[in-house]
Amino acid sequence: MPRDLNAHPVAERVAALNARYRHHSATQVLEHALKDDDLGRVALVSSFGAESVVLLHLVSVIAPETPVLFVDTRMLFQETLDYQRELAESLNLCDIRTIRANPARIGYEDPDGTLHQFSTDTCCAVRKVEPLERALTRFEGWITGRKRFQNQDRGTIDFFENEGDIRIKVNPLAHWGREDLEEYIVNNRLPRHPLVAKGYPSIGCAPCTSPVKPGEDPRAGRWRGSQKTECGIHFTDGAAVRMKKEDAA
């Protein structure tokens, strides 16, 4: 019988999963952990951004029936929307779901589409964090593309981490480096996001993403000129409260 997940705290299940799969590869984590009773129902959350094709392809090969949640903020680059449709057609994924904010909520909070100019946190919350949180209520876990090399805040993440006491995040590519991603894309002849060639190594919404100059941090073009480094979906309970590093160990 499936394990009663409600009887076991999220942190306890995360510790068990990390111990069980600590020496596994990304492929093995996806192959075995997705069927593990300690994980429960899982969805892949994908931005269909610069590096997304790697994880999307892995899931399409290993578990194509995994639900894929794509948050359309209505402020994405047209290139991202076109790329999302291209990958949806070319990869063997069976359940891609587009998630959007409630129009009434947008109409109240951002009627003229300028909220990002005054409060990027609120804009992200309304257009991305809240819709995703609503969609994730049906799942006990979700797969992310987070990697240790991306920035200092992500430098300690493991394969599994607890999102408060709500659900589990699975980071199969946590230990991959940029060269691993490049090799995988080349070896599998995967299509790249068209904006990568134009100097966008990290891609979010169009108003808040700019090209990156040679030598800059790959995420320097995200919310340039501000202290903001994350959209908020990787904060505990969807709020701007960073997870303790010991929770991600």
N, C-alpha and C positions, 0 to 999 in steps of 0.2 A: 504494500500500500504506500502511496506517496506520503512523505513526511508532513506532519502538521507544522507548517511554517510559523503559525501564530504562537506556538508553544516555545519557540526558540528565538531569542533576541537577534536582531540583524547583525550586531557586532560579533556575536558568538558564531553565527554561520559564516561571516566573512573570515574570521580567524581559522575556522575549519577548512574553508575553501583555499585560502592562501597556503596553509600547511599541506594540503592535499595536492595542489598543483604548482607548488613553488618552483620545481625544476622542470616544468613542462614548457613546451614552445607555444607560440601564439596559436598555431594550428591545433595543437593538442588541447589547449584551453577551450577553444571553440568546439572541438569534436566531442570532448567528454563533459566539460562543465555545463554545456547547454542541456544536457540530459541528467544533470545532478539534482537530486531532490532538495539539496540545500539551497539551490538557486531559485527554483520555481519558474514561473512564466517570465520570459525575457523578450524584449524588443531591442532592435538596433536603432539608435538615433543617429542620423547622418545629416550633415549640412550640405552634402554633395559639393564640398569645397576642394581645395588644392590637393589634399592627400586622401580624400575620402574613398577614392576608387579602390585603394588597397584593401580596406576592411570590407567594403561592399563586395568585392570580388571573392575574398576569403569566405564570407558568409554565403555567397551564391553557390560556391562549390561544396561547402560543408553542410549547410543547413538552409537551403533556399526558401523554406517555408517560414523562416523567422520574420516576424513583422518588422518593417522598416518605417520609421517615423521621420518625415521630412517636414520641418517647420518653415512654411512660407510666410515671411514677415510682411510681405507686400512691399518690401523695400530692397529686395535682392537685385543683384545685377541681372540683366537679361541673359548674359552668358551663363550664369548659374542655373537659371530656369531651363535654358536650352540643354545644358549639360545634364541636368537631372532627367530630362525626358530621354536624352540619348542613352544614358546608363540604364534607365528603367526598361528600355527596349532591348538593349544588348546583353544585359546580365540576366541570369536565370533566377530572378527573384520573384517570388509568388505573391507577396503581400506588401506592397508599398502604399503607405498612407500619408497624404498631405494634410498637415495640421495648420490651421490658421486661427487667428484671434477672432473673438466675437465682434462682428461689425459694430454693434451698439457700443461695445467697450472702446473700440478705436474712435468712434464718433464722439464719445464723451471726453476721452483723454487726449486725443490728437486729431481734432477735426480738420485742421489745415495741413497736417503732415509735417509740422515743424518741431515736434516735441524733442527730436534728437538734438536740436540745436541748443536746447535749454537744460534737458535732463536725460542724458544717455541711459542712466540706470532705469528710469521710469519707462523710457521707450522700449528698452530691452525686456523689461518685466511684462509690459502689456502685450508686446508683439511676439515674444518668444518664450519667456519663462512660464507665464501663466498658461498659454495654450499647451505647452509641452507637459506641464505638471498635470493638467486635466487629462491628457492622453495617457500618461504613465500610471494613472490610478488603477488601470486594469492589469498592471504587471508588478511582479515582485523584484524585478531587476531590469537593467538596461545596459546595452553594450555601447561603449564610447570609443573614440579614436584618440584619446589622450595619451601622450607619450612624455617620458621623463625629460627628454632633451628640449622640449618646446619652450619652457621658461622655468624660473626658479621655483615658482609656486607648485609646479608639477614634478619637481625633481625627486620626490620620494614616493610617488604613487606605485602601487603594486597591481597585480592582476585583478584583485578584488578589493573594494573599499565600501564602507557603509555610508549611505546618504542619511545621516542622522539615524533615527530608528525607524525609517520608512521603508527603504529598499536598498538593493545592492547594485553598485556600479561595477561593470566588468570592463577592464582595460587590456584587451589581448595584446595590443602593440606597445604596452608600457615600456618595454626594454628595447624596442627597436630604435635605431638611429636613422638619421636622414639617408645615409648610404643604403640601409636595408630597404627603405621605401623605394628609393630610386631603382635598385636592383630588381625589386619585385615588379615594379611597373614595366621596366624594360623587358624582363624575361617573360612576362605574361602579355606583352604587347597591349597594354591597357591605354585607353584614351585619356589624355590629360585635360584638366580644366583649361579652357582657352586663355584665361587671364594670367595663368602662370607664366606664359611666354612674354607677357607684357609687364612683368615685374611685381606680380602679386603672389607671393609665396603663402600667404594666409588671407583668406577671403571671407568677409562677412557681408553686412548690408552695404549697399552702394554709398550712402552718404557718410558712412563712418569707416570706410576702408580706402587707403591710398597706396600707391606703388611704394616699394621698398628699394632704397638705393643699395648698391654693392657695399658689403661690409656691415650693413645694418642688421639688427636682429630680425629674423623672419616675421615676427609679429609686430614690428615697429609701425607698420601701416594700419594697425587696428586702433581706433580711437586716438589717433596721433595728437600729441600735444596735451594729453590728459594722463591722469594716474590710473585710469581704467585699463585692466588687462583681461577681464573675462566678461562675458555677456550676462552671467548670473546663473546659468543652468547648472553650474558646478559648485554652487553655494548650497549650504545645508538648508533644506526646506524651501529652496527657491529664493531665499532671502540673502542679502549681501553680508553673509557671515561665513568666513572661510572655515573649512574643515580643519580640525587640529591635525598636525602632522602625525601624531601618534595613531590617529584613527586610520591613516592611510598606509601605515607601516605593514 
